[in-house]
Amino acid sequence: MRSSVAPLAPTTQRIERRFAALAAQGRAGLVTFVTAGDPDAQTSAAILTALSGAGADIIELGMPFSDPMADGPAIQASSQRALKAGQTLARTLDLVRGLRVEDDTTPIVLMGYFNPIYIYGVERFIADALAAAVDGLIVVDLPPEEDDELCLPARRAGLNFIRLATPTTDAKRLAAVLEHSSGFVYYVSITGITGAAAPDPHRVRAAVSLIKQHTPLPVAVGFGVKTAEDARRIAPGADAVVIGSALVETVRAHLDANGRATDQTVAAVRDKVAMFAAAVRGQTGDAAAALGRQTLSGEGL
């Protein structure tokens, strides 16, 4: 099923180009999620800069919200840290603008909830997101029945709108989910919140295959992918693997006793991304370690 919305402008086709490049390389991509402004704006900017260099193919940037109902404790805590440090939606867009000075090729997707966008103003938000060079949106609490609220205006303006499918999404519901989707489909591999039990690779492969019978869009698999081994097992059956809770938990684990960044915070996230990048490429042992070292020194990737 193809969207009836007009095609994207060339300047917002980074996601399409990235998945085409991944297909040409014959591998799954790595999608990394971090929360904007966690634990503070300066550290968050440094983490964003490090992600693609460490092997992230697409960046999901969480828009902090006080009631992130679909997220587990790790991401909820990251939102609270960011909000406490003064992060706003406007400052989140500023982070994207700052990253674009150094990186104009890595796709950036904003992920979160509708309330902050509604308060910001939908038209203003869409215009400012495009001006900041955002490539797409994932808004987890807007179902297809409410596409007029944000999905369709965003698509008409040239932003990808990425939908979530779950293990409980039946064929009829899947058609509604896919109707106005673009960029990729995010398959939630488990029922429940982020960071829960690990997904079953066989069930994931079957679900991805089913989704692909209904859409030409790539399928990224997330929720519950907590370890490099999880990612390595999921990657062969997906177009991309999404890592979120593992990264925001790495941030938390490398803060000081007062919740402030240390000189290890950015490096720890970078190391973790390099490890997952090696995993989705099917590399293990010494090969994975070598890729991590190359990545951290700016080589190879």
Secondary structure, 3 states (H helix, E strand, C coil): CCCCCCCCCHHHCHHHHHHHHHHHHCCCEEEEEEECCCCCHHHHHHHHHHHHHCCCCEEEEECCCCCCCCCCHHHHHHHHHHHHCCCCHHHHHHHHHHHHHHCCCCCEEEEECHHHHHHHCHHHHHHHHHHCCCCEEEECCCCHHHCCCCHHHHHHHCCEECCEECCCCCHHHHHHHHCCCCCCEEEECCCCCCCCCCCCHHHHHHHHHHHHCCCCCCEEEECCCCCHHHHHHHHHHCCEEEECHHHHHHHHHCECCCCCECCCHHHHHHHHHHHHHHHHCCCCHHHHHHHHHHHHCCCCC
